[in-house]
């Protein structure tokens, strides 16, 4: 007779093995069924049906990463505020917590603005 701890470990081990096995099967089937006759036209980069407009590998300005990071941060936090909003009805403590969170976000935006992270040199 096995103990409850051993059953749990065997269950998790079975999940891991079956997941890895399923992914391995998918890779093998994909490798077997994929066509293997590349042509110049098939390996060419694709841009919406038009000829390529320049080199595919260009240096990207690091400021793009800063703007993208700020966008993702504030976009996710705004979505979180919309998810929390229905629970604010009649709950003063939750309202103060949400206002504190929004103030923290506003402080972060003001800090980024003051440091010049939102300015793009022309």
C-alpha positions, -999 to 999 in steps of 0.1 A, spaced: 0 0 0 14 34 -10 11 65 11 -7 97 1 26 115 -4 38 88 -28 6 90 -48 9 127 -52 45 125 -64 36 97 -89 7 118 -101 29 149 -107 56 127 -123 30 112 -146 18 146 -156 53 158 -164 62 126 -184 30 127 -204 33 164 -212 69 160 -223 60 129 -243 31 147 -260 53 176 -270 80 152 -283 54 134 -304 42 167 -319 78 176 -328 85 142 -344 52 142 -364 59 178 -375 94 168 -387 81 138 -406 52 156 -423 69 189 -431 79 194 -468 116 195 -473 121 212 -507 130 248 -499 133 272 -529 147 307 -531 112 321 -531 101 300 -500 131 311 -479 128 348 -488 115 371 -460 78 379 -465 64 414 -461 27 414 -469 32 402 -505 55 431 -514 92 430 -522 114 435 -491 120 471 -483 156 471 -470 178 447 -450 159 424 -426 185 429 -398 188 466 -387 199 481 -355 170 491 -333 172 522 -312 173 512 -275 147 539 -267 121 516 -284 126 492 -255 120 518 -229 88 530 -246 76 495 -251 83 486 -215 64 516 -202 35 508 -225 33 472 -214 36 482 -177 9 508 -178 -14 488 -201 -13 458 -178 -19 480 -147 -48 497 -164 -64 463 -172 -59 454 -136 -77 486 -125 -106 477 -147 -108 442 -132 -107 456 -96 -133 484 -103 -165 462 -97 -153 453 -62 -151 489 -51 -188 494 -47 -195 501 -11 -160 492 1 -141 522 13 -109 503 22 -107 489 -13 -113 524 -28 -83 538 -8 -61 508 -18 -70 513 -55 -64 551 -52 -30 544 -36 -22 520 -65 -33 546 -91 -12 573 -73 18 549 -74 13 545 -111 10 583 -116 42 587 -96 59 562 -119 46 580 -150 57 614 -136 92 600 -129 95 586 -164 84 619 -178 108 639 -157 137 616 -167 129 622 -204 119 586 -211 88 597 -230 107 623 -252 118 612 -287 147 632 -302 140 641 -338 
